[in-house]
Structures are given as C-alpha cells and as structure tokens.
Amino acid sequence: MNKRRHIKLVHEGNYIAEVAIELIDADIGWSPYISLQDAEKLDNVRIALRKEDIILASKLARVYSLTPIS
C-alpha cells in the first residue's frame, strides 16, 4: 500500500479551496482511494465555503476568492 500527497480543488460559490489529501494506492479494491478523515476534511471545507465561513475553511485549506471578469 502506497500513499501519495494530492491537492484536491473544492469550488463553492465565489470561492475555491486547495485541500491537501493523501491518495492511497492498494493492490486490492478500487484504487486510489482516500481515508475517511480526508473525506470528512473535504466535506467540512465545502460546508464552510457554502456558509461563507472563510476563517474555518482557511484552517483546513488554502482558500481563494474568485472574481469574474466581465
């Protein structure tokens, strides 16, 4: 079983977050997959961005504000 770091992008509204997770490569099952903790981390970042709680999202990930160019 190998683990490798990966950056997952989470987009909600006018924000996008870079969430650091670990992908797990295994010889059995559907690989690669992520741990339960990383899945919860992704969910928590998405919920925080939906509520526009940037402080909480910034504790879990690197957050960016998207500005439309008309």
The 8 nearest C-alpha neighbors of each residue, nearest first, counted from 0:
[[1, 25, 24, 23, 2, 26, 27, 31],
 [2, 0, 24, 23, 25, 3, 22, 31],
 [3, 1, 23, 22, 21, 24, 0, 4],
 [2, 4, 22, 21, 5, 23, 1, 24],
 [3, 5, 21, 20, 22, 2, 19, 6],
 [4, 6, 20, 21, 19, 7, 3, 22],
 [5, 7, 19, 18, 17, 20, 8, 4],
 [6, 8, 18, 17, 5, 19, 9, 20],
 [9, 7, 17, 16, 18, 10, 6, 15],
 [8, 10, 16, 15, 45, 7, 17, 11],
 [11, 9, 15, 14, 8, 16, 12, 45],
 [12, 10, 14, 48, 49, 13, 15, 9],
 [13, 11, 14, 10, 49, 48, 15, 65],
 [12, 14, 65, 64, 11, 15, 66, 10],
 [15, 13, 64, 11, 65, 12, 63, 10],
 [14, 16, 10, 63, 9, 62, 11, 64],
 [17, 15, 62, 9, 61, 8, 60, 63],
 [16, 18, 8, 61, 60, 7, 6, 62],
 [17, 19, 60, 7, 6, 16, 8, 20],
 [18, 20, 6, 5, 7, 17, 4, 60],
 [21, 19, 5, 37, 4, 6, 18, 22],
 [22, 20, 4, 3, 5, 2, 33, 23],
 [21, 23, 33, 3, 32, 2, 31, 4],
 [22, 24, 2, 31, 32, 1, 33, 21],
 [23, 25, 31, 1, 30, 0, 2, 22],
 [26, 24, 0, 27, 30, 23, 1, 31],
 [25, 27, 28, 24, 0, 30, 29, 1],
 [28, 26, 25, 29, 30, 24, 0, 31],
 [29, 27, 30, 26, 25, 31, 32, 24],
 [30, 28, 31, 27, 32, 25, 26, 24],
 [31, 29, 32, 24, 25, 28, 23, 27],
 [30, 32, 24, 23, 22, 29, 25, 33],
 [31, 33, 23, 30, 22, 24, 34, 29],
 [34, 32, 22, 23, 37, 21, 35, 38],
 [33, 35, 37, 36, 38, 32, 21, 23],
 [34, 36, 38, 37, 39, 33, 40, 32],
 [37, 35, 39, 34, 38, 40, 33, 41],
 [36, 38, 40, 34, 39, 35, 20, 41],
 [39, 37, 35, 41, 40, 36, 42, 34],
 [40, 38, 42, 36, 37, 41, 43, 35],
 [39, 41, 37, 43, 38, 42, 36, 44],
 [40, 42, 38, 44, 39, 43, 45, 37],
 [41, 43, 39, 45, 40, 44, 46, 38],
 [44, 42, 40, 46, 45, 41, 39, 47],
 [43, 45, 47, 56, 41, 42, 46, 48],
 [44, 46, 42, 48, 43, 47, 49, 41],
 [47, 45, 49, 43, 48, 44, 42, 50],
 [48, 46, 52, 44, 50, 49, 45, 56],
 [47, 49, 51, 45, 50, 46, 52, 11],
 [48, 50, 46, 51, 47, 11, 45, 12],
 [49, 51, 47, 52, 48, 46, 53, 45],
 [52, 50, 48, 49, 53, 47, 14, 46],
 [53, 51, 47, 50, 54, 55, 48, 56],
 [52, 54, 56, 55, 51, 57, 48, 47],
 [55, 53, 57, 56, 52, 58, 47, 51],
 [56, 54, 58, 57, 53, 52, 47, 59],
 [55, 57, 53, 44, 59, 58, 47, 54],
 [58, 56, 60, 54, 59, 55, 61, 62],
 [57, 59, 55, 56, 60, 54, 61, 53],
 [60, 58, 56, 57, 44, 55, 18, 40],
 [61, 59, 18, 57, 17, 58, 56, 16],
 [60, 62, 17, 16, 57, 18, 63, 59],
 [63, 61, 16, 57, 15, 60, 17, 64],
 [64, 62, 15, 14, 16, 65, 61, 17],
 [63, 65, 14, 13, 66, 15, 62, 16],
 [66, 64, 13, 14, 63, 67, 15, 12],
 [65, 67, 64, 68, 13, 14, 69, 63],
 [68, 66, 69, 65, 13, 64, 14, 12],
 [69, 67, 66, 65, 13, 64, 14, 12],
 [68, 67, 66, 65, 13, 64, 12, 14]]
